[in-house]
Amino acid sequence: MSPKDGYVVNTKAHIGSTEFKVILKLYQPLMGVNAYGIYSLLAAKVAQTPDLLARRMHKELLDILSLGLRDFYEARIRLEALGLLKTFVQKDELGQVFIYELQAPLSAEDFFKDDLLSMLLADSLGQIQYDELKQEFVKPAFTYANAKEVTKSLLDVFTVKKDTLLKNSQVKITAKPAKNLVDSVEVDLDIEYLKELLAQSFVPATEISRSLETLKSIALLYGLNELELVKLLEQALNVKDDKVDLELVKKLATQQFDRQFKELTPKEAKATAPIDPAVSAELTQTDLALIAVSKQYLPLEFIEELKRQKNSFVTNLERYTVKTLVEKQVLPNAVINVLLHYYLIAQNNTMLEDKVANRFTKAAAKLAEKKIKTPEEAMVYMREANQKAREKKQPKKYYGRKQQIVQKETLPDWAKTKENKAVSKPAKEDKQALNAEIDELLAQLEQSE
């Protein structure tokens, strides 16, 4: 991407003052002021009849926003991640051109119904400000349960000939949603056992079927077992109508997670499935130690521990990146933890943001595509990808340096090559060059498949 590259703005949605109010107050705390500025500027440049020949250069946008190209890109991908922008690129005789298609935000009501977005906003603003915003945007429901609906349908009022109706009808086939690669067992929630526990409590069992997916997400994100979940449901039950307040469940789960993490102690090892001998042959004792740790922590716990060992803290964007990946349920938690360790510790990155977050997400997508479901397989795959990137240019130095894992200060052997395990600290340029090679290799792997 270059400042000389062209751009054209298009939208199929209506984006008015109501939508901008939602973006400013609900989306902006998640994406930052730069992303909000880009969205506002692009909205002002939507053409009534977009024309690729009437393209403008990105330099114009950068000058108006006072942003560098890298800052522009990082803010743009946040818009994409939040569903506010779709980006397309093509090349023609005039050069490279980007087509930016603005998307309307969710309505405020739908935003607060979205489990992930609402939890991220609460994490970003704090519970008090979050509750104030929700009270501002979501009005109390006006109920009239005792009334009988007498509304007439379209065909009750208007007459349409049957042959005309059949002639103009269109059958729309909706594709079935993609099935999660991770089996439901990975959520570690036994629905039948949960129903048995509810039968002994005062929470109606119907609340499970009504909000099963939301409860699965909460259990997955915060590592809740059936008993813990039932206790939260009991606390969030409205005794007047026997309905569970899911917003309160999420709030209580977040508070419980934060409280437990402050008192976090090393966890006892769980019984795990035996490792494939073919895979274990590629692993060292250091690898196995890291694998054991990765299986004991939730990703949110794991990144908190890694950042604490680096004398740092988890940023809102890092929390968003991890939560988004966990929510997709396409990789087991232990595999996500291996990736977190690789990008934060093995590569010695300060934060899982911007380009590092982009590489992390691409690697996760590749592991999901390969249907990798164990941390052992993930280590072997990342080692091979790293080795191929290094062999391409044969750099003299390697990025690896001794760093902490969760239990002891050492760089795992899986992040090194077998023939070069003791190496010196690299120059900054070497690390940047290697990161570029890894990005290029991942791109080539995607194209070849």
Buried (B, 14 or more C-beta within 10 A) or exposed (E): EEBEBBBBBBBEEEBEEEBBBBBBBBBBBBBBEBBBBBBBBBBEBBEEEBEEEEBEBBEEBBEEBEBEBEBBBBBBBBBBBBBBBBEEEEEEEEEBBBBBBBBBBBBBEEBBBEBBBBBBBBBBBEEEEBBEBBEEBBEEEEEEEEEEEEEEEEEEEEEEEEEEEEEEEEEEEEEEEEEBBBEEEBBBBBBEEBBEBBEEEEBBBEBBEEBEEBBBBBBBBBBBEBEBBBBBBEEBBEEEEEBBBBBBBBBBBBEBBEEEBEEEEEEEEEEEEEBEEEEBEBBBEBBBBBBBBBBBBBBBBBBBBBBEBBEEEBBBBBBBBBBBBBBBBBBBBBBBBBBBBBBBBBBBBEBBBBBBBBBBBBBBBBBBEBEBBBBBBBBBBBBEBBBBBBEEEEBEBBBBBEBBBBEEEBBBBBBBBEEEEEBEEBEEEBBEBBBEBBBEBBEEBEEEE
